[in-house]
Amino acid sequence: FDKARAAAGGTIYDYVYPCPMDRGVFQRWGVTPEDFDRAIQDHVDDDAILRWAESHISDSAAKAANDWLLTEKVENLDRQDREEGVA
C-alpha cells in the first residue's frame, strides 16, 4: 500500500513501483498494477484498501502470492530487510 501511495504522491525516492515482486503479487492476485493504483486512489486509508483487497482477491489467490514470496522470493525479502537494517 505504502509504495503505491508514495509513487502516486511523487515521494517514492529510491524505491521502484511496481517492481517485479509487486507485479508477481498482482499477477497472483489477479489484478493489474493499474487496478491496484485505482484502488489506492479510491481508498484513502489502510482499512479501506484492505476491504477492497478482501473483496477483489480470493483467499486462494492471496495464499498463492504469499507462498510465492516466501518460497521463490525469500532471498529478495531477506536482502531488503538487511538493506533496511531490519535483520
Residue frames as qw, qx, qy, qz and C-alpha x, y, z in Angstrom:
[[0.000, 0.887, 0.462, 0.000, 0.00, 0.00, 0.00],
 [0.320, -0.810, 0.054, 0.489, 2.70, 2.44, 1.03],
 [0.410, -0.186, 0.546, 0.706, 4.81, 2.06, -2.12],
 [0.209, 0.570, 0.666, 0.432, 1.78, 2.62, -4.35],
 [0.144, -0.931, -0.313, 0.123, 0.80, 5.70, -2.35],
 [0.409, -0.638, 0.243, 0.605, 4.36, 7.03, -2.43],
 [0.389, 0.121, 0.630, 0.662, 4.56, 6.52, -6.20],
 [0.078, 0.763, 0.580, 0.273, 1.24, 8.32, -6.69],
 [0.271, -0.931, -0.164, 0.182, 2.38, 11.14, -4.42],
 [0.499, 0.775, -0.222, 0.317, 5.80, 11.56, -6.02],
 [0.350, -0.766, 0.472, -0.262, 7.65, 10.58, -2.85],
 [0.999, 0.007, -0.047, -0.018, 8.87, 7.10, -3.81],
 [0.208, -0.830, 0.506, 0.107, 12.54, 8.18, -3.99],
 [0.010, 0.502, -0.846, -0.180, 14.82, 5.10, -4.31],
 [0.561, 0.124, 0.789, -0.217, 12.05, 2.52, -4.34],
 [0.170, 0.093, -0.701, -0.686, 10.68, 1.02, -7.53],
 [0.424, 0.345, 0.718, -0.431, 6.94, 0.62, -8.01],
 [0.933, -0.202, 0.197, -0.225, 5.65, -1.56, -9.41],
 [0.085, -0.596, 0.789, 0.123, 8.79, -3.65, -9.12],
 [0.493, 0.144, -0.806, -0.296, 8.96, -7.24, -10.39],
 [0.109, -0.139, -0.901, 0.395, 7.89, -8.57, -6.98],
 [0.364, 0.312, 0.311, -0.820, 4.91, -6.19, -6.92],
 [0.552, 0.294, -0.452, -0.635, 3.96, -7.37, -10.40],
 [0.343, 0.068, -0.937, -0.009, 4.30, -11.01, -9.35],
 [0.110, 0.245, 0.746, -0.610, 1.99, -10.45, -6.39],
 [0.462, 0.361, 0.029, -0.810, -0.54, -8.59, -8.56],
 [0.474, 0.223, -0.727, -0.444, -0.43, -11.38, -11.13],
 [0.235, -0.094, -0.948, 0.195, -1.16, -13.99, -8.48],
 [0.200, 0.328, 0.527, -0.758, -3.89, -11.79, -7.02],
 [0.306, 0.520, 0.743, 0.289, -5.49, -11.48, -10.46],
 [0.070, 0.942, 0.216, -0.247, -5.27, -7.69, -10.59],
 [0.618, 0.544, 0.028, 0.567, -3.19, -5.36, -12.74],
 [0.400, -0.164, -0.256, 0.865, -0.95, -2.60, -11.40],
 [0.131, -0.278, -0.240, -0.921, -3.47, -0.17, -12.88],
 [0.582, -0.528, -0.558, -0.266, -6.31, -1.86, -10.94],
 [0.622, -0.419, -0.433, 0.500, -4.33, -1.51, -7.73],
 [0.242, 0.044, -0.026, 0.969, -3.40, 2.11, -8.46],
 [0.337, -0.447, -0.376, -0.738, -7.08, 2.97, -8.97],
 [0.667, -0.522, -0.532, 0.020, -7.94, 1.21, -5.73],
 [0.518, -0.225, -0.299, 0.769, -5.26, 3.18, -3.88],
 [0.003, 0.215, 0.136, 0.967, -6.68, 6.42, -5.27],
 [0.504, -0.438, -0.431, -0.606, -10.23, 5.48, -4.33],
 [0.785, -0.518, -0.338, 0.024, -9.48, 4.06, -0.86],
 [0.144, 0.841, -0.277, 0.441, -7.50, 6.56, 1.16],
 [0.397, -0.628, 0.582, -0.330, -6.68, 4.59, 4.30],
 [0.064, 0.300, -0.952, -0.014, -5.40, 1.12, 5.10],
 [0.436, 0.200, 0.771, -0.419, -8.76, -0.16, 6.36],
 [0.618, 0.580, 0.088, -0.523, -10.50, 0.88, 3.14],
 [0.431, 0.561, -0.649, -0.280, -7.84, -0.61, 0.84],
 [0.150, -0.167, 0.958, -0.179, -7.87, -3.80, 2.91],
 [0.582, 0.369, 0.552, -0.470, -11.65, -4.06, 2.42],
 [0.577, 0.632, -0.283, -0.433, -11.09, -3.55, -1.33],
 [0.178, 0.453, -0.870, -0.080, -8.45, -6.29, -1.36],
 [0.340, 0.025, 0.881, -0.327, -10.67, -8.68, 0.57],
 [0.626, 0.503, 0.374, -0.465, -13.48, -8.12, -1.92],
 [0.576, 0.708, -0.285, -0.294, -11.26, -8.44, -5.04],
 [0.291, 0.509, -0.808, 0.062, -8.66, -11.05, -4.09],
 [0.887, -0.237, -0.308, -0.250, -9.70, -14.58, -3.22],
 [0.670, -0.634, 0.382, -0.058, -8.18, -16.34, -0.25],
 [0.909, 0.066, 0.305, 0.277, -6.51, -18.84, -2.59],
 [0.515, 0.742, 0.001, 0.429, -5.01, -16.02, -4.68],
 [0.258, -0.876, 0.300, -0.277, -3.68, -14.30, -1.56],
 [0.836, -0.382, 0.388, 0.063, -2.21, -17.60, -0.39],
 [0.834, 0.394, 0.178, 0.343, -0.59, -18.18, -3.79],
 [0.243, 0.865, -0.159, 0.409, 1.04, -14.74, -3.65],
 [0.503, -0.750, 0.379, -0.204, 2.26, -15.28, -0.07],
 [0.928, -0.114, 0.324, 0.145, 3.58, -18.75, -0.86],
 [0.687, 0.615, 0.041, 0.386, 5.43, -17.41, -3.92],
 [0.011, -0.888, 0.272, -0.370, 7.02, -14.62, -1.88],
 [0.616, -0.623, 0.440, -0.197, 8.02, -16.91, 0.99],
 [0.901, -0.018, 0.387, 0.197, 9.49, -19.61, -1.23],
 [0.697, 0.488, 0.230, 0.472, 10.74, -18.23, -4.52],
 [0.196, 0.796, -0.021, 0.572, 11.42, -14.66, -3.34],
 [0.689, -0.692, -0.165, 0.138, 12.53, -15.18, 0.26],
 [0.678, -0.085, 0.034, 0.730, 16.15, -14.27, -0.61],
 [0.141, 0.555, 0.219, 0.790, 14.94, -10.95, -2.02],
 [0.488, -0.782, -0.244, -0.303, 12.90, -10.26, 1.10],
 [0.781, -0.470, -0.098, 0.399, 15.85, -11.12, 3.36],
 [0.527, 0.184, 0.109, 0.823, 18.16, -8.85, 1.33],
 [0.102, -0.707, -0.236, -0.659, 15.66, -5.98, 1.59],
 [0.662, -0.721, -0.205, -0.008, 15.49, -6.48, 5.36],
 [0.739, -0.241, -0.012, 0.629, 19.28, -6.36, 5.63],
 [0.330, 0.401, 0.199, 0.831, 19.48, -3.23, 3.46],
 [0.296, -0.715, -0.202, -0.600, 16.86, -1.52, 5.62],
 [0.042, 0.416, -0.656, 0.628, 18.52, -2.60, 8.87],
 [0.780, -0.287, -0.009, -0.556, 15.67, -4.89, 9.90],
 [0.988, -0.090, -0.125, 0.027, 17.65, -8.13, 10.00]]
